[in-house]
């Protein structure tokens, strides 16, 4: 059971556990240990939780068992005897590596630099320890990482014991305090020669089971604190595998070795910025030319429309600025001809205020405007012809009234 990988348990007595909350039975097994009474093991999708055996029938397990391996607090079960079976217990993916790694880093950071842990998060991919300091130097991070890995190589044992509430040693144990109404023993996890801490979590039996701890760095935290990010155990290997896969993909895409990836990406970024700048200048020149072409067109007057697939709001506003007419309704659009895009309506202030919201409604979009312009986003550019007809009707009506 102490292997960090898996253990085959054959011909073990099995019981069915009935959980009242979910109204479902769950298979469990009895495990014989080298010391102490048999333990009840509750199988879940992630792990096996161990309890001290009490009564086989109609038992109510309201206190967690302080095993050095696994615990599950405050669950009520009714146990029914069943049959013999075998089970494969997988422990390699459990969070016990992260939990024990957090204890070790917390203790070492405090011992070396007085960096106090205020909270932590044991995530699926990486773990975070919040330290009560506005910053942590690279030298401090390197020293902490070197120290914790040396203690792993030293194969320091990890033990679990119970202390009574009135035991004087409780005052020497690190912890976040106990509730005022706490009753019963206190569970203490000790890393030999390093730290003793109140904890009800899962831990390895020896630091060597952690294999390695890698501190990825620090980030600025909340309220003038720092977040230290780390990996422990198999997660380090998985991180390396994922990083190596990304490195191979970049090598193929960038056509250079891993040592040149950063420089190659910088060159691509600079080239992209230059192309974007040149494209913007060309688009501006095109907008000015388009405005002059529209202005000198025989069809100028009344309602003038223009659609261009390539373009943006600046492109349309340049055209409107260059034309500068308050006598003609100018309807400009850019984007997908049948999908989403941008639109601009320019012209007499009163007409734009009246027609702008109606144009947005026809194009199934949203917009806003002022001083003779109304612009926005549209989802139905395929209805541009309907907008043009709307504008033409408005101009015709106005002309007839005059």
C-alpha positions in Angstrom: 0.0 0.0 0.0 3.0 2.3 0.4 4.1 2.1 -3.2 3.7 5.4 -5.0 2.4 3.5 -8.0 0.0 0.6 -7.4 -0.6 -2.5 -5.3 -2.6 -5.6 -6.1 -4.8 -6.7 -3.3 -6.2 -10.2 -3.8 -8.9 -12.2 -2.0 -9.9 -9.4 0.4 -13.3 -9.3 2.1 -15.6 -6.8 0.5 -18.6 -5.0 1.9 -21.1 -2.8 0.2 -21.3 0.7 1.6 -24.7 2.4 1.5 -24.5 6.2 1.5 -27.8 7.8 2.5 -27.2 11.1 0.6 -26.8 9.5 -2.8 -28.9 6.4 -2.0 -26.3 4.2 -3.7 -24.1 1.3 -2.7 -20.3 1.5 -3.2 -17.9 -1.5 -3.0 -15.3 -1.4 -0.2 -12.7 -3.8 1.1 -11.0 -4.6 4.4 -7.2 -4.2 4.3 -4.9 -5.9 6.8 -2.0 -3.7 7.9 1.3 -4.6 9.6 0.1 -2.9 12.8 -3.3 -2.2 14.3 -6.7 -3.5 13.4 -8.1 -4.1 10.0 -9.2 -1.0 8.1 -12.3 -0.3 6.0 -11.4 1.1 2.6 -14.0 3.2 0.8 -13.4 3.2 -3.0 -14.0 6.4 -4.9 -13.2 7.4 -8.4 -10.0 9.0 -7.3 -8.6 6.9 -4.5 -9.2 4.5 -1.6 -10.1 6.1 1.7 -9.2 4.1 4.9 -11.2 4.0 8.1 -10.7 2.2 11.4 -13.0 -0.8 11.5 -15.9 -0.4 14.0 -19.0 -2.4 13.4 -19.8 -4.2 10.2 -23.5 -3.7 10.3 -25.3 -0.3 10.7 -22.1 1.6 11.6 -22.0 5.4 11.6 -18.5 6.6 10.9 -18.5 10.2 12.1 -14.8 10.6 12.9 -12.0 10.2 10.4 -9.4 7.5 10.8 -5.9 9.0 11.3 -4.1 6.7 8.9 -0.7 7.7 7.5 -2.1 7.0 4.1 -5.7 8.2 3.4 -8.7 9.7 5.1 -12.2 10.8 4.4 -13.8 12.9 7.1 -17.4 13.1 8.3 -19.3 10.5 6.2 -22.2 8.4 7.4 -22.5 4.8 6.0 -24.5 1.6 6.6 -22.3 -1.4 6.0 -23.5 -4.8 4.6 -21.3 -7.8 4.2 -20.7 -9.1 0.7 -18.2 -11.4 -1.1 -14.5 -11.9 -1.7 -12.8 -10.1 -4.5 -9.6 -8.4 -5.7 -8.8 -4.8 -6.4 -6.0 -2.8 -8.0 -5.1 0.4 -6.0 -3.6 3.2 -8.0 -1.8 5.9 -6.0 0.5 7.5 -8.5 -1.9 10.2 -9.5 -3.1 11.2 -6.0 -2.7 14.6 -4.6 -0.6 13.3 -1.7 2.6 14.4 -3.6 1.3 17.9 -3.9 0.1 18.1 -0.3 3.4 16.8 1.1 5.4 19.0 -1.3 3.4 22.0 0.0 4.3 21.1 3.6 7.9 20.7 2.8 8.2 24.0 0.8 6.2 25.9 3.5 8.5 24.6 6.2 11.8 25.3 4.3 10.7 28.8 3.2 10.0 29.7 6.8 13.2 28.1 8.2 15.5 29.8 5.6 13.9 33.2 5.0 11.0 33.6 7.5 8.5 33.5 4.6 5.2 32.5 6.1 2.6 30.6 4.1 -0.9 32.2 4.3 -2.8 29.9 1.9 -2.2 27.4 -0.9 -4.0 25.8 -3.9 -3.2 22.3 -5.0 -4.4 22.4 -8.6 -4.7 19.7 -11.3 -1.7 20.9 -13.3 0.3 23.1 -10.9 0.3 24.1 -7.2 0.5 27.5 -5.7 1.7 28.6 -2.2 0.8 32.2 -1.1 3.7 33.7 0.9 3.3 36.7 3.2 5.9 38.8 1.3 5.6 41.4 -1.4 8.4 39.7 -3.4 10.6 36.6 -3.4 14.0 36.9 -5.1 15.3 34.4 -7.6 18.1 33.6 -5.2 15.6 32.7 -2.5 13.6 30.5 -4.9 16.8 28.7 -5.9 17.8 28.1 -2.3 14.4 26.8 -1.3 14.3 24.4 -4.3 17.8 23.2 -3.6 17.0 22.6 0.1 13.7 20.7 -0.5 15.3 18.4 -3.1 18.2 17.7 -0.8 15.8 16.6 1.9 14.1 14.3 -0.6 17.5 12.8 -1.5 18.1 12.4 2.3 15.0 10.1 2.4 13.5 11.8 5.5 10.6 9.8 7.0 7.1 11.3 7.3 5.0 10.1 10.2 1.5 10.7 11.5 0.5 10.6 15.1 -2.3 11.8 17.4 -1.9 14.1 20.3 -4.5 14.8 23.0 -5.8 18.4 23.2 -4.1 18.9 26.6 -0.7 17.6 25.4 2.0 20.3 25.9 3.5 19.4 22.6 0.5 20.7 20.8 1.8 24.2 21.5 5.0 23.4 19.5 3.1 22.1 16.4 2.7 24.5 13.5 -1.0 25.1 12.6 -3.7 27.6 11.9 -5.4 27.1 15.2 -8.3 24.9 16.3 -12.0 25.7 16.5 -13.2 26.6 20.0 -15.5 23.6 20.1 -12.9 21.1 19.0 -13.0 17.8 20.8 -10.9 14.6 20.4 -7.3 14.0 19.3 -5.3 16.2 17.1 -3.6 14.7 14.0 0.0 15.8 13.5 2.1 15.1 10.4 5.9 15.3 11.0 8.7 15.5 8.5 11.6 14.3 10.6 14.0 17.1 11.5 12.1 19.6 9.5 8.5 20.3 10.5 5.5 19.2 12.6 2.1 20.4 11.4 -1.5 19.8 12.2 -3.1 18.2 9.1 -5.9 15.8 8.1 -4.5 15.4 4.6 -2.8 12.6 2.7 1.0 12.2 2.9 3.7 10.0 1.7 5.6 7.8 4.2 9.0 9.1 3.1 10.1 12.2 1.3 11.9 10.0 -1.3 8.4 9.1 -2.6 8.1 12.7 -3.9 11.0 12.0 -6.3 11.6 15.7 -7.0 10.1 19.2 -6.6 10.4 21.9 -9.2 9.6 25.5 -8.4 8.5 27.2 -11.6 8.8 30.7 -10.2 6.8 33.4 -8.4 4.0 35.7 -9.3 2.6 38.9 -7.7 -0.3 37.8 -5.4 -3.1 39.6 -3.7 -2.8 42.2 -0.9 1.0 42.6 -1.1 1.7 38.9 -1.2 3.6 36.5 -3.5 2.5 33.3 -5.2 5.1 30.5 -5.4 4.3 28.0 -8.1 5.6 24.4 -7.9 5.3 20.9 -9.1 6.0 17.6 -7.2 6.4 14.0 -8.1 4.9 12.7 -11.3 3.7 16.1 -12.2 7.3 17.2 -12.9 7.6 14.4 -15.4 4.3 15.2 -17.1 5.3 18.9 -17.3 8.6 17.9 -18.9 6.8 15.7 -21.4 4.4 18.4 -22.3 7.2 21.0 -22.6 9.2 18.7 -24.8 6.2 18.2 -27.0 5.8 21.9 -27.4 9.5 22.3 -28.1 9.4 19.7 -30.9 6.4 21.4 -32.4 8.1 24.8 -32.3 11.2 23.3 -33.9 9.2 22.1 -36.8 7.3 25.4 -37.2 10.2 27.7 -36.8 12.8 25.6 -38.7 15.4 26.0 -36.0 16.8 24.3 -32.9 15.3 24.9 -29.5 18.1 27.2 -28.5 17.0 29.6 -31.2 13.3 29.5 -30.6 13.1 32.8 -28.7 15.2 34.7 -31.2 13.1 33.3 -34.1 9.8 34.3 -32.5 11.2 37.8 -31.9 12.1 38.1 -35.6 8.6 37.0 -36.5 7.0 39.5 -34.2 9.1 42.3 -35.6 8.3 41.3 -39.2 4.6 41.1 -38.3 4.6 44.6 -36.8 6.2 46.0 -39.9 3.7 44.3 -42.1 0.8 45.6 -40.0 2.2 49.1 -40.2 2.6 48.9 -43.9 -0.8 47.5 -44.4 -2.3 50.3 -42.3 -0.6 52.9 -44.4 -1.8 51.3 -47.6 -5.4 51.0 -46.2 -5.3 54.7 -45.3 -4.1 55.6 -48.8 -6.8 53.4 -50.3 -9.5 55.1 -48.1 -8.4 58.6 -49.4 -8.4 57.4 -53.0 -11.8 55.7 -52.5 -13.3 58.9 -51.1 -12.1 61.0 -54.0 -13.4 58.4 -56.5 -16.8 58.4 -54.8 -16.9 62.2 -54.7 -16.2 62.6 -58.4 -18.5 59.8 -59.5 -21.5 60.6 -61.8 -23.7 58.7 -59.3 -22.7 61.1 -56.5 -25.7 62.5 -54.6 -28.7 61.2 -52.7 -27.5 57.9 -51.3 -24.0 56.5 -51.8 -23.1 53.0 -50.7 -19.8 51.1 -50.6 -18.8 47.7 -49.2 -15.3 46.3 -48.9 -14.4 43.0 -47.4 -11.1 44.2 -46.1 -11.2 47.2 -43.9 -12.0 48.5 -40.4 -13.7 51.5 -38.6 -10.7 53.7 -39.4 -11.0 52.9 -43.1 -14.7 54.0 -43.1 -14.1 57.1 -41.0 -11.2 58.3 -43.3 -13.6 58.0 -46.3 -16.3 60.0 -44.4 -13.8 62.6 -43.3 -12.4 63.1 -46.9 -15.9 63.4 -48.4 -17.2 65.7 -45.7 -20.6 66.2 -47.2 -23.7 66.9 -45.2 -26.0 66.7 -48.1 -25.5 63.0 -49.1 -26.3 59.9 -47.1 -23.1 57.8 -47.1 -23.6 54.1 -46.1 -20.2 52.2 -45.7 -19.7 48.6 -44.7 -16.7 46.3 -44.2 -16.5 42.6 -43.5 -18.1 39.4 -44.6 -20.7 40.1 -47.3 -23.2 37.6 -45.8 -22.0 37.4 -42.2 -20.8 39.8 -39.6 -19.1 43.2 -40.1 -19.0 46.9 -39.4 -21.1 49.7 -40.8 -21.1 53.5 -40.8 -23.9 55.9 -41.8 -22.9 59.6 -42.4 -24.8 62.6 -43.7 -27.2 65.2 -42.5 -27.5 65.1 -38.7 -31.3 64.9 -38.5 -31.3 62.1 -41.1 -28.6 60.1 -39.4 -30.3 60.4 -36.0 -33.5 59.1 -37.5 -32.1 56.3 -39.7 -29.1 55.1 -37.7 -31.0 52.9 -35.2 -33.2 51.6 -38.0 -30.1 50.6 -40.0 -28.7 48.8 -37.0 -32.1 47.0 -36.6 -32.2 45.8 -40.2 -28.6 44.5 -40.0 -29.4 42.9 -36.7 -26.6 44.8 -35.0 -25.9 47.5 -32.5 -24.5 51.0 -32.8 -24.3 54.6 -31.6 -23.6 57.9 -33.1 -23.4 61.7 -32.9 -22.7 64.7 -35.1 -24.0 63.2 -38.3 -22.5 59.8 -37.9 -23.8 56.5 -36.7 -21.6 53.3 -36.7 -21.6 49.9 -35.1 -21.4 46.2 -35.6 -23.8 44.0 -37.7 -24.5 40.3 -37.8 -26.5 40.2 -41.1 -24.5 42.0 -43.8 -26.5 40.1 -46.3 -29.3 42.7 -45.7 -27.4 45.6 -47.0 -29.7 46.0 -50.0 -32.6 46.5 -47.6 -30.7 49.3 -45.9 -30.1 50.9 -49.2 -33.8 50.7 -50.1 -34.6 52.3 -46.7 -32.2 55.1 -47.3 -33.5 55.7 -50.8 -37.1 55.8 -49.6 -36.1 58.4 -46.9 -34.4 60.6 -49.5 -37.3 60.4 -51.9 -39.8 61.3 -49.2 -37.7 64.3 -48.1 -37.4 65.5 -51.7 -41.1 65.1 -52.3 -41.9 67.2 -49.1 -39.6 69.9 -50.3 
